[in-house]
Amino acid sequence: MTRTNCRASAWPVAHHGDHASDPAGMPAGAGSDALTRHAAGAVLLLGLSLAPVAHAQQAAGPDAAPPTRGTGAMPGVVTLPAVDVTADAVPAALPPPYAGGQVAQGGSLGLLGGRSVMDSPFSTTSYTSQLIEDQQGRTAADTLINDSSVRLTTGSNGFDDTFQIRGFQVGSQDVGLNGLYGLLSSNRAQAQYIERIELLRGPGALINGIAPGGSIGGGINIITKRAGDLPLTRLTPTFMSDGNFGIHADVARRYGANNEWGVRFNGLYRDGEASIEDGNLRSGLAALGLDYRGDRLRWSADGIFQRDDTKNFRPQLTLSPTIPYIPSPPDARGNWYPGTNLRQQDSTVATRVEYDVTDWMTAYAAFGYRDGWNEQTFPDSRPGGADALGNFRVTNAYYDSYSETLSGTVGANFRFNTLGVGHTLNIGYSGLQQEAGNAYVASAISYPSNIYRPSPLPPVTAARTDPRRASVTEFSSFALADTLSFLDDRVLLTGGVRFQNVVVNSYSTVDGARTSRYDADATTPLFGLVVKPWQNVSLYANYAQGLTRGQIVGAGYRNTGDILAPYKSEQYEAGVRVDWGRITTAASVFQITRPNAVRTADETLAYDGEQRNRGLELSAYGEVLPGLRGLASVTFLKPELTSPTNPEERGNDAQGVPDRTFSGALDWDVPGVRGLALNGRVIYTSGAYLTTANTLRFDGWTRVDFGARYRTEIANKPVTLRASLENAFGEDYWLTTGNFVTVGAPRTVLVSASFDF
């Protein structure tokens, strides 16, 4: 057996280099500067700015990328040897940045291993820590909204970050950590420990297995920070309006004769009033990352602890589906549930090991444990919801919960040739076990209230109780996939299948008795094709399925506690990518179908027919001109109800799903002022329907952000000053999943200063 010729392009790794201006950093097949500028102009005329470009591992870490033109960096690029598709380029190395430094040239595809963007049969983007820092992201959500296919349905300073990808909900509990589900906080992923944010658009049951919440619109994977080759000691004071102050410490060291051992620590503390008037956000975070990188063995471990104590968190409520018109959104700094309290805590430990058994075989294993809990006051406007004037009756409750998760995977990949055809064969097993519990204690009375003039919350007179077990969920799956390489890697054909078993037990939180059990299995296939007629052009197509576990019906429904049957989703997608040298453009068309879950007339949660989302996505990212970086994308979506129970709604749009979204950002080094850069971002979301009847539609909204940073030295030590103004024009707007709504974050000032010692 011989080593395969099926290889990924070598990752060029920059060391204190100027990716923006050094031709040596250009991908193969790059055109002339004139062609690049011409293409950039066409992109901008189409309204497309550019997408993030990741930075290679170097002094401070994989994404501590060198500044581009105008920041005084010294050029120099080193190209590492070619490697197999599923292996790391070098131990612990990440795919390097594309021109501009905001997104990476590739990322992980779970079972399929690492792929460059041009070799991937799926639509993916990997955002870098450099983009996170320059936009002053507090959580992963602040970065993901740079993509038009991603929208938030919850506001900042709220209970959690809930996403919508390609028109389908993706909960925060479905965000992966280094390829494993269930290990991150079920509320939000803090930015301080993030090296990369990997976004997969569309279902990925074969790639990553079943997500705990059953998301099908896409997947999000967080890659944690590792120590770079040079020591790092960075202290960053922060400020967020109206009065939230914080301090972030980032310390990294490597040890050993060849720097094989690495340690990186990130700590955060902040406290004070944030985006809610008379509120307070107090957060604490400690994240420790360890790693070893040998010639054949690679090992890493993470420990993450985070705690949030929030007074007056961002509220959500139900609008009555029978209102004659939609009320105007209230002041975004207000709280129509005054006096709410929320405490959240999560602890995670995880480890991963890879070993090159031979030149053609790599074995790996990963395992993690997470423990998390929430304590909150839980006001509600149901069952009636708010009317067109904002009037509603408010109830109050204590809703406390916990979850404990074990998650792991083991597998191997093999690289070989048969009859001149390259193979990258992947075999893997993954499993997840999660116990969840809750305690719900409601007030006996309700008060009349209004979203513009809120009343005090009714008292909860019953005793608060400890959460008790409500469910135990077990996922297990075995997967097999093979990527065949033809014609010197110009044609890549991927096929795979995952056998998945789902077991869900539901328990009474009163007496602990088991109330129901679901045990089912399913097989989910995947097919992917990449054809590269030219080195810089990639045509791709895929068919993928997603399996969603039976949903446990939450509070507020007549069938609370029931487990709905699992369902499958399907995606068909085709697209094209063109690398113009300093700019990459992409276009894709897709269709995703799944059963549609709705509240029925008798107040139960059930699947009511099929929802079919068809869409077109256009995107571009890179460097428009030397010193001008950007990213942009636009999505056109038709979220159609194809088989509703009510025949009159056939062909209507699904509720709460916008049909047009745009995200665009630019980052510009100011000529003549060394170290100074300005940036801006525009996020547009069209209106969406209140209900499936499509009689009322929310207004669309546009958010505009501005920012600046200044890199300098004080006492020969690097200092970076940053200031941002989010929602600069103070627009109030609804974030919605239909008739369940909240408001977007208000105008917010962010200031920070990073000092390297």
N, C-alpha and C positions, 0 to 999 in steps of 0.2 A: 504494500500500500504506500502510495506516495503523497506528498503534501500537495494540496489542491492549488490550482491556479486561480480559484475564485477568491478575489481579494478586494478589499475596500481601498479606496484612495488613501494614501498616507496622509495623516493629519499633520499639516505644517504647524509647528508650535512656535509662537513668537516669544522672544525674550527681550524685553525692553525695546521692542521694535515699533516701527510706525506702520501698522497695517494699512492705514489709510492712504499712504503715499508710496510704499515700497512695492514695485512690480513683482518682486520675488514672492510676495504673499498672494498673488493672483492665482485663482484656480486654473486648472488645465483648460484650454480652449478659450481663454479670455480674449476679448476683442480689444481694439485700440481704445485709447482714452476718448477719441472723438466719437466712436460708436457708443461708448458708455454714456457720454454726456447727451448724445442724441436720444438714446433709450430713456435716460433719466427724465429728459424734458417731456417725452411722450407719456411717461408714467405720471408725472405731476399734472399734465393736462387732463389725464383721466381721473384726477383726484386721489391718486394713490401715493402715499408717502411710504417710508420704508420700514422694514421689520428689524427686530433686535438681532445683534450679532455677537456671539459669545466670544469670550477671550480665553486664550489657552492658559494652562497652568504655568505659573511662574512665581515671582518672588512672594507675593502675599497669598497666593492660592491660584487655583485654576482660572478664575475670572478676574484676578487683579490685573487687568489688561493694561498695556502701556497706553498713555494718552496719544491721540492722533495729532495731526498737524496743528501746530500752534501751541503745543504743550511742552515742547522742549525735549521729547523723547529721542533716544538714539536708535537708529534702525539696526535691524539684525534679525534674520529668520533662520531657523534650523528646521530641516525636514526630517522626520523620523522614518524608519524603514516601513515598507508596506506590510500590512498585517491582514489576517483573515477577517472575513465579514463580522464574525461574532466575537472576536477577541479584542481586548483593549490594545490601543496603539502602543503604549508603553504602560508598565504597571502604574496604576492610579491616575493615568492621564485621561483627560476629557477631550472630546473633539474641540478643535480650536475655533476661534471666532471667524466669522465671515467679515468682509470689509465693513468697517464702521463699528464693530465690537459690541453689538447689541443682541445678536442671536448667534447660535453655534452652527457649524457646518454639518452637524448631525446630532444624533442622540440615541437613546436606548429604545428598542422595540420589545422589551420584555423577553419572552421566550425566544424571539428571533435574534436577540443580541443587538449590538451596536450597528447602526447604518448611517452612512452619509445621507444628506437630504436628497441628493440626486439618485441614490440607489434604493430609496424607500418606496414601496408600493402604497403607502398611506400618506395622508396629509398631516404633517407634523411640524412643530416649531419648538425650539429649545432656547428659552430666554436666559441671559447671563446675569450674574450678580452685579456686573458693572451697570447694566440698565436699571436694575433694582435700586442700586445706590443713587444713581444720577437722577432718577425720578422720585427718590425718597419714599419708596414703597414701605408700608408698615406690615402688610401681609401679602401673601401670594396674589390675592385678588387685585391689589393695586397695580400689579404688572400684567396680569392676564387680560385686563380690559384694553390692552394695546391691540388685541385681536378682535376683529369684527364678528367672528363666530362665537365669541364669549361675551356674555352679559351677566351682571349681578342682579339677582332678584331680592337681595337684602342690602340694606345700607350699612355703611361703616359705623362702628360703635354700637352694633346690635348684637343679637344672640349668636349669629354665626355668619359665615360667608357661603351663600348658596348661589351656584352658577347655573347658567343656561348655555349649553353648547349645541349649536345647530338646532336650536329650538326645543331641546329637551333638558329637563332639570338634572343637574349633577350636584349632589349634596357634598358638604365639606367632609363627611365621613368617608367619601369615596376617593379622596386624594391619597395617592400612594406615597410611601417613603422608601426611597432607594429600591423601588420595584415591589414592595410589599404593601398590601392593603391593611387597613385597620389599626395602624400604628401611630398615625398623627392625631392631633387633637380633633375631636369631632366638631369643633367650632371654627377654627381657623389655623392656618399655617403662618407663623411669624416669619418675617423676612430675614431676621438677623442670622439664622443658621442656614440659609438657602444659598447654594452655589449655582444651581440651574433649576429652572421650571420647565419641564417637558410637557408639551401639550399635544395630545392625539385627538384629532377630530373624527368622530364616528365610533361605533361600538368596537370593543377590543377584547371579547371574551377569550379568544384563543391566545392573544398576546399576553394578557395579564390575569386571566381567570375572572371569576365572578366578583364584581364589586359588592361590598357589604350592603349598599343602598340600591343596588341594581341599576346604576346609571348606564344609559346607552348612547347619549349624545356625544360622548367623548371621554377621554381620560386625562388626568393630571398627575404627574409624578414629580416629587421633590427630590433633588439630589443635594445632599448635605455637604457642607464645607469641609475641606481637608487642608492640612498644612502644606504650604509651598516650600520651595527649596531654600528661600531666605527667611530669616526671622521676621516676625511681624508683631508689633505692639501698637495697637491703635485704640484711641479713646475718642468717642464721639458724643458730645453733649447735643441734645435735641430739644426743640420746642414745637408744640402744635397748639394752634389757637383753639379756645380762648386762653387757656392757662395751664397746659399740660407740659411738664418739663421731664426730661429723661436723660439717661446716660447709658451708652453702649460701649462695652469693652470687647475687643477682638484680639486674641493673643494666639500666635502659632509658632511652633518650633519643630525642627527635624533633628534626629539624633542617629548615631551610628556612623560607621566608616563610609558608607555610601548614601547617607541620609535615608536609610530604609525605614526608620521609625518616625512617625509623625503624630503630633498632638496639636489640636486646635480647640480653643475655648471661646465661646461667645456668651456674654452676659448682658442682660438688659434690665433696667428698672426705670419706670416712669410713673408719674402721679400728677393729678390735677384735672381741672375741667377741660374736656375736649370739645366734641362737636354738638353736645346736648347742653342746653342752658340749665344751670343749677345742678349739673351732673358731675360725676367724677369717674375717671378711668385710672385704675392703678394696676400695673402689669409688672410681673417678674418673670424672667426667663434665664435659664442656664442650660447651655448645650455644649457637650463635650464630644469631640470626634477624634478617634484614634485610628491609625492605619499602619500597615506594614507592606512594603513593596519589595519583594525579592525577585530573583531571576525567573522563578516559576510560581512562587506562592504570593498571593495577594490577600490581605486580610484587612477588615475595617470593623469598627464598632462605634455606636452612637448612644449617648445618653442625653435625653431631653426632658427638662422639667419646665412647665409654664403654668402660671397662675394669673388669672384676671379677676379683679373685684370691681364691679361697675355699679355706680348709683345713677339711676335714670338712663337706661339703655334705650337704643332706638326702637320705637314701637312698631307693631304690625296690627292690622285689623281687617275685618271682612266688610266689604261693601255689599249692601243688599242687591241681589241680582235683578230686582224689579224696579230699581230707581229710574226716574225719567231722564236724568242726566247725571254725569259724573261730577262730584264736587271738586273744587279747586284744591290742589295740595296745600296743606298748611305750612307755616314757617318751618324750614328744615331743622332749625335749632330747638324747636319746641318738642314737647312730649305729651301726647294726649293720654298717657297713663302716668301721671306724676307720682313719684315715690317708689318706682320699681327698683329692685335690687337683684343683682346677678353675680354669682360666684362660680368660677370655672377653674378646674385644675386637671392637668394631665401629666403623666409620667411615662416615659418610653425608654426601653433599652432594646437595642437591635445589633446584630452582628452579621457579617457576610465574609465568606472565604471562597477563593478561586484557586485552582491548582492546574497547571499545565502538565498533565500526565505524560504526554508525548508532544511532539511538534504538531500533531494532527488531532489531539483530543484535550479538551479542557473540562474539568469537573467543577461544580460549584454548589454551594449550599448557603442559605440565609434563614435567619430566625429572629423573631422579635416578640416582645410583650409590651402591652400598654394597659394602664389603669387610668380611668378618667371619671370625673363626676361633675355634676352641675347642681346648683341650688338657686332657685329663682322664684320671684313673685310672677304670677302668670295671669295677667288680666286678659279679658276676652270680650269681644263685641258680638259674639254669636249667642243665640242662633239667628237673630234677626239681621244683624249687621247694621252699618251706618246708612242713613238715608241721603238724599241729594243735598241736604243742608248741613250734613255732617253730624246729625243727631244719632245717638245710639244709647243703648243701655249697657253699662259696663259691669261685668262680674269680676271677681278676683279669686285667686287661688295660689297655693304653693304647689309647684311642680318640680320635684327633685328627681334626679336620675343618676345612674352610673352605668358604666360598661367596662368589661375586662376582655381583652383580646389576645389570643395567641395566633401568630401568623408565620408561615414558613414556606420555603421552596427548596427543592434539590433537583439537580439535573446535570446534563453534560451536553457539549456540542462537539461534533466531529467534522473534520474538513478533509475531503478526499476527492479523487477523480475516478470516474468510470467511463471508459471509452471516449475520453476527451471532454467529458462533461464534468464541470466542477460541482461539488455538493457541499452544502453546509447543513448538516443534519443536527437537529435539536430535539432532545428528549427531556421532559421535565414533569415533576409532580409538585403540586402546591396544595396547601391546606390552610384553613382558617377556622378558628372556634371563637365565638363571641357570646358572652353572657351579658344581658342588659336587664336593668330593673328600673322601677320608678315608683313614686308615691305622689298621688294627686289628691289634694285636700282643698275643696272649693268653699267659697263664702256662701252663706245661706241667702243673701240679699243682693240686689243689683241697684245701681244708681243711674239716673239719667245723666248723660254727658254729651260733649260735643268736641269734635276734633280741633276747633278753633278756640273754644272756651272749656277746657276739660275740668271735670269735677274730681275731687279726691277719690281715691280708690276705696271701695267698701272693705271693712275689716274682715279678716278671716278668723273666726272665733274658735274653730275646731283646732285641736292640737296638731302640730306638725309631726309627721311620722317619718321614719327612715325608709328609704326606697327598698323594695323587695323584688326578687327576681320575677321578670315578666316574660323573658324568652331566652332560649339558647339556640344559636344558629351554628351549623357546621357545614362548611364547604370543603369538598375535596375534588381534585381533578388530576387527570393524567393527560399530557399533551405530547404530540409528535408533529414536527414540521421539518420540511426540507426545502432549501433554496438551491435551484439548479442554475448554473451559469453557462451560457453559450456565447460563442463568437467573441471571445476575449472580453467577457463581462459586459457586452453591449446588450444582452438579453438576460434578464433575471426572472425566473419563474418560481414562485413560492406556493406551496400547498401544505395544508396542515389540518389537524383535527384535534379537538379537546373533548374528552369524556368528563362530564361534570356531574357531581352528585350534590344535592341540596337537602339538608335536614333542618327543619325548624320546629322547635317545641315551644308552645305557649303555656304560660302558667298564670294562675290567679295571684294577684298581688295582695289578696285578702287572706287566703288560707294556704297558699303555696301549691295547691293541687294543679296537676297538668290539665289544661283545658282543651288542647288540640295538638296535633302532630302532623307535620308534612314531611314526606320522604319521597323524593323524586330524582330522576336523573335525565340527562339530555346530552346529545352529542352536537357540538357546534363546529362546523367546518370553516375554513378560510382559504381563499385563493387570491394571489397577488401577482401582478406582471409589471415589469419595468423594461422598457425598450429605449435605448439611447442611439438614435440614428446618427447623431453627432455627439462629440464629447461633452458639449455644453448644453445639450437638450435631452430632457428626460420625459418620456411619455409613460404614464402609469395607470393601472386600473386595479380594482379589488372588489371582492365579494366577501362580506364578513357578517357573522351573526353575533348577537348578544343574548345572554340568558339572564333574566332578572328573577331573583328569588320571590317567593310569595310574600307580598307586602303585609306587614303587621299593621292593622288599622289602628291609628292613634286616637287620642281623646277627641271628642266632639262629634262622633258619628254613632248611629244606632248600633252598628256592628263592631264597636270598639273591642279590640282584642282578637278579632278573627284574622286568619291568615289567608290572603288571596292567593290563588293558584299561580305558579311561575309562568312566565310568558317569554316568548322569543321575539327578538327584533332582527331585522335584516337591513343591510346596507349594500347598495351598488354605487360605485364611485369611479370616475375617470378624470384624469387631469394631465397637465403639462407644466413642466418647469423649464425655464431658460436662464442660464447663468451668463450674464453679459460681461462678466469680468469683475466689476465692482458692484453690480446690482443683480439681484435675482428676482425674476417675476414668475408668478404662478397663477394658473387658473384651474378650477375644478368644478365638476357638476356631480351631484349626489342625490340619492333617494334613500331615506330611512323610514321604515314602517314599524309600528308597534300598536298594541291595544291601548285604548285611551281610558284613563282612570278619571272618574267624575263623581261628584256627590249627586245621588239620585233624589227623586221627589220624596221618598220616605226617609231621607237623611242617612242613607248608608253609602259607603264607599264601594264602588264597583267599576268594572271595565265596561265601557260603553262604546263598543265598536273599535274602529281602527283610525289612527292618525298617521298620515303620510306627509313627511316633510321633504320637499324637493327644493334644491337650492343651487345657486351659482356663487362661487367664492373667487375673488380676484385679490391678489396680494403682491407686494413688492417690498424689498428691503435691501439695504446696503449703504453705499456712499455715493450721493448724487454728484458731488464735487469734492475736491480735497478740503477736509475740515467741515463738511456738511453731511451729517448722517441722518438717516430717517427710516421709518417703517410705516406702512399703511396697508389697509385691507378694507374690502367692502363685501358685504354678503347680501344677496337677494334670496328671499325664502318664501315658499308657499306652504304653510302648515295646514294642510287640508284634512278635514274629516271625511273619510271615504266611505265608512260604514257605520253611521250613527244609528242609535236606536230611534231617534226622531227623524223620519224621512225628510222633513222640511229643512233639516240642518245639513243634509248631504251636500258636500262642496263648500261648506263654510270653513272659515279659519278656526283653528284651535284657539282657545282663549289664552290671553297673556303672552302671545308669541309675536314679536315684531316681524314685519316682512322686509325691512331694509335697515341695515346697520353699517356704520363706517367708523373706523378708528385710524387716525393719522398723527404722526409725531415727527418733529424735526429737532436736531441737536446741532448747533452751529458754533464753531470756534471763531470768535470775533477777531478779524484781521487787525494786526498792529497792537493788540493787547494780549501779551503772552499769558496764557493760563486761563483766560476768561472765555466762558461758553454760555450761550443762551439756548433755551429750549422751549418748545410749546407742544401742546397736544389738543386735538379735537376729537370728541366722542359724540357720535350722533346715533340716536335710536328712534325709529319711527313709532307711531302709535300701535297699540295692540287692542284686541277686543276684550270687553269686560266678561262676556259669556260666549258660549258656543252659538247662541242665537244671532250674534253679530249685529245687534241693534245699537250698541253703544261702544265707542272707541276712545281709548285714552289718547291724549295729545302726545305727539313726539317731543323729544327734547334734545338739546345740544349742550354739552359741557365743554368748556374751554379752560385749559390749564397753561400757566406760564411758569418758567423757572430760570435760574441762573446758577452758575458755580464758578468758583475762582480757585485755581490751584496755584500755590506759591510755596515759599519756604520761610520758616521762622527759626532762627538759630540753626540753620542748615538741616532742619527737619521738615519733611513734607506736611503741608496743611491744605485741606480742601474745605472751602466754605460753600454751602449750598442754601438756596432759598427757593421756595415754590409757593405758588398761589393756585390752589385747585378750585374748580368751579368759580373762576375769576369774576364772572358776571352775576353770581349769586342766584342762579336759576333754581326755583322750586319745582320739582317734578316727581311723578309717581314712579315707583318701581313695582312691578306687578307680575303675578302669575295667573291673572284673571281677576276674580273679585277679592283676592287676598293681596293686600297692598301695604307698602311702606313708602317713605319718602327718601330721595337721594340725599347724600351728604351736603351740607351747606358750604358756602365759601370758607376755605380752610387755608391758613398760613402755616407753612412748614419751614423751619430753619434748623440747620445743623452745621457743625464744624468738626472735621476729622483731623486729629493730631496723631502723627506717627512718631514714635519714640525709638 
